[in-house]
Amino acid sequence: MPEASRILHPGLRQKIMSADAAAQLIQHGDHVGMSGFTGAGYPKAVPIALARHIEQANQGGGHFRIGVWTGASTAPELDGALARVGGIETRLPYQSDPVCRARINAGEMDYIDIHLSHVAQYVWFGFLGRLNVAVIEVAGILEDGRLIPSASVGNNKTWLDQADKVIIEVNQAQPAGLEGMHDIYYGTDRPPHRRPIPMTHTGDRIGEPYLHVDLDKVVAVVETDAPDRDTVYSAPDENSQRIAGHILDFFQHEVSKGRLPAELLPLQSGVGNVANAVLSGLNRGPFDNLTAYTEVLQDGMLEMIKSGKLALASATALSLSREGMQEFLDHLDFYRQRIVLRPQEISNHPELIRRLGVIAMNGMIETDLYGNVNSTHIMGTRIMNGIGGSGDFARNAYLSLFMTPSTAKGGAISCIVPMVSHVDHTEHDVQVIVTEQGLADLRGLAPRQRAQVVIERCAHPDYRPALRDYVARAERNARGGRGGLHTPHLLDEALSWHSRYEREGRMLP
Ligand code: 0RQ
């Protein structure tokens, strides 16, 4: 019975059914908590079956829609399939799917963009309403009904605890060797009963390797055999390499000043190609015995573990390219000793990020002169992905870096602007800005000093005169007893670069 050998609990074996039959158990208006974090560990069959079901139900003018809650982004088989048939009423807490994004920006779907560490506790607090169904992918079920988590943990523990009904997908294609790699902490509670989380090092194991579920709540078990989405990383371009170079120089400088130890502090790295390039840079750099306390373990970190540069990594998901996954599978025993996968309320927990002294490195869309950062909105109105974990890390980190190329869209957009069109990270949470032009260390600087450093170090040379001119005129305007010299602005002009781009396709005349 090779296929069935992943479902060892006899009672749950009785509940095996088709994805179609399981999808019928989800009703219009349900809040559905799905597994999945950055393209890893999402259910592969039930969402597609549900999308078909919704499409049929809505053909005759019906209005079948659900709320979709996840760990973070998923894949075309989940977000894409459900958004395409108009089946999502509300989505949270993070997405990066092009169909979802288009629907959200067209006003056809609501999206609630939430700090990833907040999601689980918001559900326990009852802030988001009842969780009706959980659809969770696992790598296997033990004889006693405990679940072997899959390639991501995300919010699965909370979904299993809180949902009224549970559908489990057992994916034969997830490596059996994942067993033992996870650390599921069951010690969290609601205030006022909370206790310190007993972790002091990135590799500490404070929980157990399995997820628990109340077997009476399980209404369906579905067998699947499909790999996770292939996360494609492009080779680092020149800009990304230059950004990586500036960050490496900065770390060396900090070590020489005694502000960082030689092996640095646990690294958090955001998603995307720039982040991956920084990791490649670190892999070739002078630092050894590094550690990571992050959400997503991507190819760059796997390479660092392989080369021995990275001794330990804690994350909530593996987001690997096909080649990365093959490398992981080929040397699973080696990686298992060096990687811990945790629930996202632990991987992103402010208490732990602050205690461990994490170095946070995240991408951004734009920053303003004073260091306020927009990570989520194009021209202030159109969602890109979401804040994800960037805020969890930025606010609580030992060092918080944000990086971007200095321009976008072939130079028509400056990513350094007078005022950001949307704020995700305030100036109080942003210590270092990096572009291919250079690195602005904003620590200990007052707003007007920040503006000088941001312009001279990070702005593209084509935009520096206009930024200097803006600051000079804002300062002149504020003189003469008017006040306003703490953070000078020309309010009528502050967002004029964005509005010109909307009208003319470029930020400057
Ligand atoms: O658009 O794809 O249409 O060409 O934005 O830009 O430069 O490829 O950047 O892939 O590093 O992503 C902030 C989105 C950056 C990401 C963001 C356009 C640009 C391009 C992408 P095209 P790049 P990256 C951990 C932490 C929030 C979540 C987070 C993100 C596209 O880093 O989602 O940090 N962060 N999570 O052309 C207009 C600008 C622009 C712009 C870039 N100023 N104006 N368009 N673009 N700058 C992970 C999790 O939490 C799960």
Boltz pocket constraint, residues with backbone or C-beta under 6 A from the ligand:
constraints:
  - pocket:
      binder: B
      contacts: [[A, 38], [A, 72], [A, 73], [A, 94], [A, 116], [A, 269], [A, 270], [A, 271], [A, 272], [A, 273], [A, 274], [A, 275], [A, 295], [A, 296], [A, 362], [A, 363], [A, 364], [A, 365], [A, 366], [A, 374], [A, 375], [A, 376], [A, 378], [A, 379], [A, 384], [A, 385], [A, 386], [A, 387], [A, 388], [A, 389], [A, 390], [A, 403], [A, 405], [A, 407], [A, 408], [A, 409], [A, 413], [A, 414], [A, 415]]
      max_distance: 6.0
